[in-house]
Amino acid sequence: MNKLIVTEMPVRGRDCTLYAEIEEGAGTREISFSPLDCTGILGNIYIGQVERVVSNIQGAFVRIGEGIVCFYSLKEQEHAVYTNGKNKINGRYTLKAGDQLLVQVMREAMRGKRPTVTSKLEFHGKYLILAAGISVLRVSAKLSADVRRRLKEWLAPEVTEEYGLIVRTNAGAADKDQIFQELDILKKRRHQVLKKGQSRTCYSLIQEAQPFYLGAIQNAYTENLEEIVTDVPAVYEKIQTYLTEYQPEDLNKLRLYRDTLMPLNKLYALEGVLSRLLEKHVWLKSGGFLVIEQTEAFVSIDVNTGKYMSNKKSQETYHKINLEAAREIAFQLRLRNLSGIILVDFINLNQPEYENELIYEFRKYLKKDRVKADVVDMTALKIVEVTRQKVRRPVSEDFEALERV
């Protein structure tokens, strides 16, 4: 069973709101924080203005506010929702400088790269994502074949040329009425955004994303959710309001923690969790260890035998360490929010059956991650290539941002 914790605590000298997911018997599985005096832009929808189009990189730079210029892929211009008229050339609408269009921030600024915006506006619910630009129905692969088939029968008629639907894992435990009630809410939100976009001025914030901890609650798998706990009365009220409107079935799981002598950050040792997030070395229970390093281009993870002692044959010994490392790596990727290209140098094994089992188990652990992650391949040099979708910046960059402001 899991607990979702929302609290306030100082991080690097700045007061922050902190969210953590605690798994019974395993400790903190996910953690994120945001300064109280700063609001993020991820998920926000704006009226942006094209500053320039750069054809050789198939992109454009779109300003969404004072000092905020974002990257926009020209592959998305066919889905653009213009707010100041369209530029039609040879029968096609072509983006040009000065155009104003509705855009949503899909990726935060990371390591000097600008934020990324998209015309494929998404409206998220607990069970569904209503997404412009796909016009298809996608159902979570984590659901059983029978459940997937049932959900497709229900929702296939709802897909239109204007938008498609992504069915989330939580939909597997919902009934038809719950799913369609949420679908109606998402349709209304989309309609309101499009309507506002035609009447507001450039750089207007058309829809503000909910606080990051509410998004985390929405994204959590509720099948194993025991409770949602906060010791901040104002946050409790916001969560209560959100659950009442959007997730009433989870309202009974919300609890206001009142022990001032032992605040939540102390009770769950969250300060210690944060302090360990930047350590390069991560020890395994067997005595082996990982070395995790973030470079400009990729994340490098090296698996070492360390203090492991065993009388068994060396291949069996290394195989056991590798299996333990695979589980820990999947956990660390989620906890540290590492993404992009990840290269893992496991201990070399000469037996194909061990390698096949390692890749199988590694994929199984990665599937538990809510962010899309998978093993791509094992190279000739026995380096395992992993990809994890980039959405939020790594926790290490959140620390850096605290010190810059």
C-alpha positions in Angstrom: 0.0 0.0 0.0 1.1 3.6 -0.8 0.8 6.9 1.1 0.9 10.3 -0.7 2.5 12.9 1.5 2.3 16.7 1.0 4.1 19.0 3.4 6.1 22.2 3.6 9.7 22.3 4.6 12.9 24.3 3.9 15.1 23.0 1.1 18.5 24.7 0.6 17.2 27.6 2.7 14.0 28.2 0.8 10.5 27.2 2.0 9.0 24.6 -0.4 6.0 22.5 -0.9 7.1 18.9 -1.0 5.3 15.8 -2.4 6.4 12.3 -1.7 5.0 8.8 -2.4 5.8 6.3 0.3 5.5 2.6 -0.4 5.0 0.3 2.6 8.1 -1.7 3.3 10.1 0.1 0.6 10.2 3.8 1.7 10.1 6.9 -0.5 9.5 6.0 -4.2 8.9 9.4 -5.6 9.7 12.9 -4.4 9.4 16.4 -5.8 9.3 20.0 -4.5 8.6 23.5 -5.5 9.4 26.9 -3.8 6.4 28.5 -2.2 7.4 31.9 -3.8 7.6 30.5 -7.3 5.0 29.0 -9.7 5.9 26.7 -12.6 4.7 26.8 -16.2 4.5 23.1 -17.0 1.1 22.2 -18.4 -0.1 25.9 -18.7 -1.9 27.0 -21.8 -1.0 30.4 -23.3 -1.6 32.5 -26.3 1.9 32.6 -27.7 3.4 34.6 -30.5 5.9 33.3 -33.0 9.1 35.3 -32.9 11.0 33.5 -35.7 10.8 30.3 -37.7 14.0 28.4 -38.2 13.5 25.9 -41.1 16.8 24.1 -40.9 16.0 22.8 -37.4 12.3 22.4 -38.3 11.3 24.6 -35.4 10.1 28.0 -34.3 10.6 30.1 -31.2 7.4 31.2 -29.5 7.1 33.8 -26.8 4.5 33.1 -24.1 5.3 35.9 -21.7 8.0 38.4 -20.5 11.3 36.7 -20.8 9.9 33.3 -21.7 10.6 32.0 -25.2 9.9 28.4 -26.0 10.8 25.9 -28.7 8.0 24.7 -31.0 8.3 21.9 -33.5 7.1 22.7 -37.1 5.8 19.2 -37.3 2.9 20.4 -35.2 1.8 23.4 -37.3 -1.0 21.4 -38.9 -2.6 21.2 -35.5 -2.1 24.9 -34.6 -5.0 26.8 -33.2 -4.5 30.4 -34.4 -6.0 33.3 -32.5 -5.1 36.1 -35.0 -6.0 34.6 -38.4 -4.1 32.1 -40.5 -1.4 32.3 -43.2 -2.4 30.1 -46.1 0.3 29.3 -48.8 -0.3 26.9 -51.6 -3.3 25.5 -49.9 -1.5 24.9 -46.5 -1.4 26.9 -43.4 2.3 27.8 -42.8 3.6 29.3 -39.5 5.2 32.7 -39.8 6.7 35.3 -37.4 3.9 37.3 -35.7 1.4 34.5 -35.7 -0.5 34.0 -32.4 -1.6 30.5 -31.4 -2.7 28.5 -28.4 0.2 26.5 -27.0 0.7 24.3 -24.0 4.0 23.9 -22.1 4.9 20.2 -22.4 8.4 20.2 -21.1 10.2 22.5 -18.6 13.6 24.2 -19.4 16.3 21.6 -18.8 20.1 22.2 -18.7 20.1 25.4 -20.7 17.5 24.2 -23.2 14.3 26.3 -23.6 10.9 25.0 -22.5 9.0 23.2 -25.2 5.4 24.0 -26.2 3.0 22.1 -28.3 -0.2 22.7 -30.2 -1.5 19.2 -29.2 -3.3 20.5 -26.2 -4.0 17.8 -23.5 -6.6 17.8 -20.8 -5.8 15.4 -18.0 -8.2 13.4 -15.8 -7.8 10.5 -13.5 -9.0 8.0 -16.0 -8.6 9.8 -19.4 -6.5 12.3 -21.3 -8.3 14.2 -24.0 -5.6 15.0 -26.6 -5.8 17.1 -29.7 -3.8 16.0 -32.7 -4.0 12.2 -32.4 -7.6 11.3 -33.4 -7.1 7.8 -32.1 -7.9 5.8 -29.0 -4.9 4.5 -26.9 -5.4 2.3 -23.9 -2.8 1.7 -21.2 -0.8 -1.4 -21.9 -0.7 -2.1 -18.2 -4.3 -3.2 -18.2 -5.4 -6.8 -19.0 -6.6 -7.7 -22.5 -10.2 -8.1 -21.4 -10.3 -4.7 -19.7 -8.6 -3.0 -22.7 -11.2 -4.5 -25.0 -14.1 -3.3 -22.8 -12.7 0.2 -22.6 -12.2 0.4 -26.3 -15.8 -0.7 -27.0 -17.0 2.1 -24.7 -14.8 4.9 -25.9 -14.1 4.3 -29.6 -17.2 6.2 -30.7 -16.1 9.3 -28.7 -12.9 9.8 -30.8 -13.3 12.7 -33.4 -11.2 14.4 -36.0 -10.4 17.1 -33.5 -9.2 15.0 -30.6 -8.4 11.5 -29.5 -8.4 9.8 -26.1 -5.7 8.2 -24.0 -7.1 5.8 -21.4 -5.1 5.6 -18.2 -4.4 2.7 -16.0 -6.8 3.9 -13.3 -9.7 3.5 -15.8 -9.4 -0.3 -15.3 -11.0 0.0 -11.8 -13.7 2.5 -12.9 -17.3 1.9 -14.1 -18.7 3.3 -17.3 -20.5 6.2 -15.6 -17.4 7.4 -13.8 -15.4 7.4 -17.1 -18.0 9.2 -19.1 -18.6 11.8 -16.3 -14.9 12.6 -16.5 -15.0 12.7 -20.3 -17.8 15.3 -20.2 -15.6 17.5 -17.8 -12.6 17.2 -20.1 -14.7 18.2 -23.2 -16.0 21.2 -21.3 -12.5 22.3 -20.3 -11.4 22.0 -23.9 -14.3 24.1 -25.2 -13.6 26.8 -22.6 -10.0 27.0 -23.6 -10.8 27.3 -27.3 -13.4 30.0 -26.5 -11.1 32.0 -24.3 -8.3 31.8 -26.9 -10.4 33.7 -29.4 -11.1 36.6 -27.1 -7.9 37.1 -25.0 -4.8 39.1 -25.8 -1.4 37.8 -26.7 0.6 36.2 -23.9 -2.6 35.6 -21.9 -2.6 32.6 -19.6 -5.7 30.7 -20.8 -5.5 27.7 -18.4 -3.2 27.4 -15.4 -2.1 23.9 -14.6 -3.1 22.7 -11.1 -0.4 22.7 -8.4 2.1 20.0 -9.0 1.1 17.9 -6.0 -2.5 17.8 -7.2 -1.2 16.5 -10.6 0.8 13.9 -8.7 -2.3 12.8 -6.8 -4.3 12.6 -10.1 -1.5 10.5 -11.7 -1.2 8.1 -8.7 -2.4 4.6 -9.2 -5.3 4.5 -6.8 -5.7 0.7 -6.6 -3.0 0.5 -3.9 -3.5 4.0 -2.5 -4.0 3.8 1.3 -4.2 7.5 2.2 -3.3 11.1 1.2 -1.8 12.9 4.2 -0.8 16.6 4.7 0.0 18.7 7.7 -0.7 22.0 6.0 -4.3 23.2 6.5 -4.3 25.3 3.3 -3.1 22.4 1.2 -5.6 20.1 2.9 -8.4 22.4 1.7 -7.1 22.5 -1.8 -6.8 18.7 -2.0 -10.2 18.4 -0.5 -11.8 20.7 -3.0 -10.0 18.9 -5.9 -11.1 15.5 -4.7 -14.7 16.6 -4.1 -15.0 17.8 -7.7 -12.9 15.3 -9.6 -12.1 12.2 -7.5 -14.9 11.9 -4.8 -14.2 8.2 -4.5 -10.8 9.0 -2.9 -12.1 11.7 -0.5 -12.2 9.3 2.4 -8.4 8.7 2.0 -7.5 12.3 2.8 -6.2 13.1 6.3 -5.0 16.2 8.0 -2.0 15.3 10.2 -1.9 17.4 13.4 1.1 16.3 15.4 3.2 19.5 15.6 5.9 17.8 17.6 6.7 15.4 14.8 5.9 17.0 11.4 5.6 14.8 8.4 9.0 15.7 7.0 10.6 14.3 10.3 8.2 11.3 10.5 9.2 10.1 7.1 12.9 11.4 7.2 12.4 13.4 4.0 15.4 15.6 4.7 17.6 12.5 4.6 16.0 11.3 1.3 16.7 14.7 -0.3 20.3 14.7 0.9 20.9 11.3 -0.7 19.5 12.3 -4.1 22.7 14.0 -5.2 25.1 11.2 -4.2 26.9 9.5 -7.0 27.3 6.2 -5.2 24.3 4.1 -4.2 24.9 1.0 -2.2 23.1 -2.3 -2.8 22.0 -4.6 0.0 24.4 -7.3 -1.4 27.4 -5.0 -0.9 27.6 -4.0 -4.6 27.0 -0.4 -5.6 25.9 1.9 -8.4 27.7 5.0 -9.7 25.2 7.4 -11.2 26.5 10.4 -13.3 24.5 12.9 -15.3 26.2 14.3 -18.4 25.0 16.8 -21.0 24.0 14.0 -23.4 23.0 11.1 -21.3 22.9 9.5 -17.8 25.6 7.0 -17.1 25.2 4.2 -14.5 27.9 1.7 -13.6 27.3 -1.5 -11.6 30.1 -2.6 -9.4 30.6 -5.7 -7.2 31.9 -3.7 -4.2 31.9 -5.6 -1.0 29.9 -8.6 -2.2 31.2 -11.9 -0.9 30.0 -15.3 -2.0 31.4 -18.8 -2.4 29.2 -19.4 -5.5 30.5 -19.4 -9.0 31.4 -15.9 -10.2 28.7 -15.9 -13.0 26.0 -16.7 -10.5 27.4 -14.0 -8.1 27.5 -11.3 -10.8 24.0 -12.3 -12.0 22.6 -11.8 -8.5 24.2 -8.4 -8.2 22.9 -7.4 -11.7 19.3 -8.4 -10.8 19.5 -6.4 -7.6 21.0 -3.5 -9.5 18.3 -3.5 -12.2 15.6 -3.1 -9.5 17.5 -0.3 -7.8 18.2 1.5 -11.0 14.5 1.6 -12.0 13.8 3.0 -8.5 16.6 5.6 -8.7 15.4 6.8 -12.2 12.0 7.5 -10.8 13.2 9.0 -7.5 15.7 11.3 -9.1 13.5 11.9 -12.2 16.4 11.0 -14.6 15.3 10.9 -18.2 16.4 10.9 -21.8 19.1 8.4 -22.8 20.4 6.2 -20.0 23.4 3.9 -20.5 23.8 1.1 -17.9 27.1 -0.9 -17.6 26.1 -4.0 -15.8 28.7 -6.6 -14.8 29.5 -8.6 -17.9 28.0 -12.1 -18.1 29.0 -14.8 -20.6 25.8 -16.8 -20.4 23.0 -15.7 -22.7 20.3 -17.0 -20.4 21.5 -14.7 -17.6 21.5 -11.7 -20.0 18.0 -12.5 -21.2 16.7 -12.8 -17.6 18.3 -9.5 -16.7 16.7 -7.7 -19.6 13.3 -9.3 -18.8 13.5 -8.3 -15.1 14.8 -4.8 -15.9 11.8 -4.2 -18.2 9.4 -5.5 -15.6 10.8 -3.0 -13.0 10.7 -0.1 -15.5 7.0 -0.8 -16.3 6.1 0.2 -12.7 7.2 3.8 -13.5 4.3 6.2 -14.4 6.7 7.9 -16.8 7.2 5.9 -20.0 10.5 4.0 -19.7 11.9 1.0 -21.5 15.0 -1.0 -22.4 16.0 -0.3 -26.0 18.8 -2.8 -26.5 22.0 -4.3 -25.3 25.0 -3.2 -27.4 27.9 -5.4 -28.6 29.9 -4.0 -25.6 27.2 -5.2 -23.2 25.9 -1.7 -22.5 22.2 -1.6 -21.8 20.4 1.3 -23.4 17.4 2.7 -21.7 15.1 5.6 -22.6 12.8 7.5 -20.2 10.5 10.2 -21.3 11.4 13.8 -20.5 8.7 15.7 -18.7 10.0 17.4 -15.6 13.6 18.3 -15.1 15.7 16.1 -12.9 15.6 16.7 -9.1 19.3 17.8 -9.2 18.3 20.7 -11.5 15.5 21.6 -9.0 18.2 22.0 -6.4 20.3 24.2 -8.8 17.2 26.3 -9.5 16.7 27.0 -5.8 20.2 28.4 -5.5 19.9 30.6 -8.7 16.9 32.6 -7.5 
